[in-house]
Amino acid sequence: MKKTVPLKKELNFKNHLAEIVSIALDHELNLEDRVIKGNLIVSGSYKINDTSVNTEEFKFNIPVNIEMSDRYNLENMTIDIDDFYYEIINNNILSVAIEIGLDNLEETLPPFKYEKEKVEAVVKEDDKEEMSRIDTEDVKNLFDSFDDSNETYSTYRVCIVKENDTIESIILKYNISKEVLEQYNDISDIKIGDKLIIPSLNETN
């Protein structure tokens, strides 16, 4: 059995935030006494203005506390990031939405023995503490093929390829064309676990 815990957070930048050049998401989450504790780490680089050739580095540490119900056996549970996307708001706020996947959950007794399960992600307000080290090797090259000449898009979802996913099913799911998908990704040979950038159109009035 698998459960997904959604989490949203707004990250405040001290400088003007014109463009995200690269972004990476990593986690240091562990199970302690039926509570998943640790940090989500969002890092990367950005431009202060559209015409600048220089970039600034950023790193945010998001503490997480997820209390698990007694109805589950957590012995074989695995923790991973299923999906995330971001959006720039008001030129100094980066809004991120992250889905934490909890896999291999086992029910210890039939569900009717328990009250309705409550799985809640608690995000602490203080997200300014920086980590001394971070390993983002698995996602640091995610935006290498990013086409920053196209300014039509401002929101980008990161799709993690799962079993039975195909280019056609991903195109249908996110309602984009194959041509747009190819602008941001190498889709010649996608595999389970690959991360694809899915751009979303700006909303205009």
C-alpha positions in Angstrom: 0.0 0.0 0.0 1.2 3.5 -0.8 0.2 6.9 0.7 1.1 10.3 -0.6 1.5 13.3 1.7 1.2 16.7 -0.1 3.2 19.7 1.2 3.2 23.3 0.1 5.6 26.0 1.2 6.5 29.6 0.2 10.2 30.4 0.3 11.2 34.0 0.7 14.2 35.4 -1.2 16.0 38.5 0.1 16.9 39.6 -3.4 14.7 40.2 -6.4 13.8 36.8 -8.0 13.6 37.2 -11.8 14.3 33.6 -13.0 15.2 30.2 -11.6 18.2 28.9 -13.5 18.5 25.5 -11.8 16.7 23.8 -9.0 17.2 20.6 -7.0 15.1 18.8 -4.3 16.6 16.3 -1.8 15.3 14.9 1.5 16.8 13.7 4.7 13.6 12.0 6.2 13.8 9.2 8.7 11.3 7.2 10.8 11.6 7.8 14.6 8.9 6.3 16.9 6.2 6.3 14.2 7.0 9.9 13.3 8.7 10.8 10.0 11.2 13.5 10.9 13.8 15.4 8.9 14.2 18.0 6.2 13.4 18.7 2.6 16.1 20.7 1.0 15.5 23.0 -2.0 18.6 24.4 -3.6 19.8 25.9 -6.9 20.6 29.2 -8.6 18.7 32.2 -9.8 19.0 35.5 -11.6 18.2 38.8 -9.9 17.1 40.3 -13.2 16.3 39.1 -16.7 19.3 40.7 -18.4 21.9 39.6 -15.9 24.5 37.0 -16.8 25.4 36.4 -13.2 23.5 34.0 -11.0 23.1 33.7 -7.2 22.9 30.5 -5.2 20.1 29.6 -2.9 19.3 26.8 -0.4 16.3 26.4 1.9 15.8 23.8 4.6 12.2 22.8 5.2 11.7 20.8 8.5 9.0 18.1 8.2 7.1 16.1 10.9 4.6 13.4 9.8 2.8 11.4 12.4 1.8 7.9 11.3 -1.3 6.1 12.4 -1.1 2.9 14.5 -3.1 1.1 11.9 0.0 0.6 9.7 3.0 -1.7 10.1 6.0 0.5 9.1 8.7 -2.1 9.2 9.1 -2.1 5.4 8.0 1.4 4.6 10.1 3.4 2.2 10.2 7.2 1.9 10.7 9.1 -1.4 9.7 12.2 -3.3 7.0 11.4 -5.8 6.5 14.8 -7.4 7.2 18.5 -7.0 6.7 21.8 -8.8 7.4 25.5 -8.2 6.2 28.9 -9.2 7.7 32.4 -8.8 5.3 34.8 -6.9 5.7 38.6 -6.5 9.4 38.5 -7.7 10.7 37.4 -4.3 8.8 34.3 -3.3 9.2 30.8 -4.6 6.2 28.7 -4.0 6.9 24.9 -4.0 4.5 22.0 -3.9 6.0 18.6 -2.9 4.4 15.1 -2.8 6.1 12.8 -0.3 5.5 9.1 -1.1 5.3 6.5 1.6 5.4 3.0 0.1 5.2 -0.6 1.4 2.7 0.3 4.1 0.9 -2.7 5.7 -2.4 -2.6 7.6 -2.1 -4.4 10.9 -5.8 -4.8 11.4 -8.9 -4.2 9.2 -9.6 -0.5 8.7 -12.9 -0.5 10.6 -11.0 -1.1 13.9 -9.7 2.4 13.7 -11.0 5.9 13.5 -10.4 7.7 10.2 -6.7 7.9 9.6 -5.0 11.3 10.0 -1.7 11.7 8.2 -0.5 15.3 8.3 2.6 17.0 7.3 3.7 19.7 9.7 6.0 22.3 8.4 7.8 24.5 10.9 7.9 28.3 10.3 11.6 28.7 10.7 13.1 27.5 7.4 16.1 29.7 7.4 18.6 27.2 8.9 21.0 26.1 6.2 22.4 22.6 5.9 26.2 22.3 6.0 26.3 19.7 3.2 23.8 18.5 0.6 23.9 15.7 -1.9 21.8 16.6 -4.9 23.6 14.5 -7.5 20.4 12.8 -8.7 18.7 16.0 -9.7 21.3 18.7 -10.1 21.4 18.2 -13.9 17.7 18.2 -14.3 17.5 21.6 -15.9 20.5 21.3 -18.2 18.2 21.3 -21.3 16.1 24.2 -20.0 15.0 26.5 -22.7 15.0 29.9 -21.0 14.4 31.8 -24.3 10.7 30.8 -24.0 9.1 33.3 -21.6 5.6 31.9 -22.1 6.0 29.6 -19.0 6.4 30.6 -15.4 5.4 27.4 -13.5 7.2 24.1 -13.9 6.2 20.7 -12.6 8.8 17.9 -12.2 7.3 14.6 -13.3 9.0 11.5 -12.0 8.5 8.7 -14.5 6.8 5.7 -13.0 6.1 2.1 -14.1 3.8 1.9 -17.2 4.3 5.6 -18.0 4.8 6.5 -21.6 5.4 9.7 -23.5 1.8 9.5 -24.7 0.3 9.0 -21.2 2.5 11.8 -19.8 1.4 14.2 -22.5 -2.3 13.4 -21.8 -1.9 13.7 -18.1 -0.3 17.1 -18.2 -2.2 18.4 -21.3 0.9 19.5 -23.2 2.2 18.7 -26.7 5.1 16.4 -27.5 7.0 19.3 -29.1 6.8 21.4 -25.9 7.9 18.4 -23.8 10.9 17.9 -26.2 12.0 21.5 -25.7 12.7 20.9 -22.0 13.7 17.2 -21.9 15.4 14.4 -23.8 12.5 12.0 -24.3 14.3 9.6 -26.7 14.6 6.9 -24.0 12.7 7.6 -20.8 13.1 5.2 -17.9 11.5 4.6 -14.5 12.8 7.3 -12.1 13.7 9.8 -14.8 12.6 13.4 -14.0 10.9 15.4 -16.7 10.2 19.2 -16.7 6.6 19.9 -17.4 6.0 23.6 -18.2 2.7 25.3 -17.4 1.2 28.2 -19.3 1.0 31.6 -17.7 -2.6 32.6 -16.9 -3.5 35.9 -18.4 -6.6 38.0 -17.8 
